[in-house]
């Protein structure tokens, strides 16, 4: 009984570690560059979300350079 529970626990832990490892490796796949500016004032927008159309990834703008 204990051996079966231990095997189940090990299998679950292996699955969880594998899922987290894959997501950590796939975290950065490219680089988005450019300026994000307000349409009216032309002022740089720090912290604006930038999404790639048709994809499920993007980034947030960082500094006003």
C-alpha positions in Angstrom: 0.0 0.0 0.0 2.8 2.5 1.0 4.9 1.4 -2.0 2.0 2.2 -4.4 1.4 5.6 -2.9 5.1 6.4 -3.1 5.2 5.4 -6.8 2.2 7.7 -7.5 3.8 10.5 -5.6 7.1 10.1 -7.5 5.2 10.1 -10.8 3.3 13.2 -10.0 6.4 15.0 -8.8 8.3 14.0 -12.0 5.4 15.3 -14.1 5.2 18.6 -12.2 9.0 19.2 -12.4 8.9 18.4 -16.2 6.1 20.9 -16.8 7.9 23.7 -14.9 11.2 22.9 -16.6 9.7 23.2 -20.1 7.9 26.5 -19.3 11.1 28.0 -17.9 13.1 27.0 -21.1 10.4 28.3 -23.4 10.2 31.6 -21.5 12.3 33.7 -23.8 12.1 33.1 -27.6 12.9 36.4 -29.1 13.3 40.2 -28.7 10.7 42.9 -29.3 12.3 46.4 -29.9 10.9 49.8 -30.7 9.3 52.8 -29.1 5.7 53.0 -27.7 4.4 56.5 -27.7 1.2 58.2 -26.8 -0.7 59.1 -30.0 -1.7 62.7 -28.9 1.4 63.9 -26.9 4.1 61.7 -28.4 5.3 60.9 -24.9 6.9 57.5 -24.3 4.7 55.0 -22.5 6.6 53.0 -19.9 4.9 49.8 -18.9 2.7 49.5 -21.9 1.8 45.9 -23.0 2.9 45.0 -26.5 1.4 41.8 -28.0 2.3 40.1 -31.2 -0.8 39.7 -33.4 -2.0 36.1 -33.9 0.4 34.8 -31.1 0.0 34.2 -27.4 3.1 36.2 -26.3 4.3 39.7 -25.9 6.2 42.0 -23.5 5.9 45.2 -21.5 7.8 48.3 -22.4 10.5 49.2 -20.0 12.3 52.5 -20.2 11.7 55.7 -22.1 14.9 55.9 -24.1 
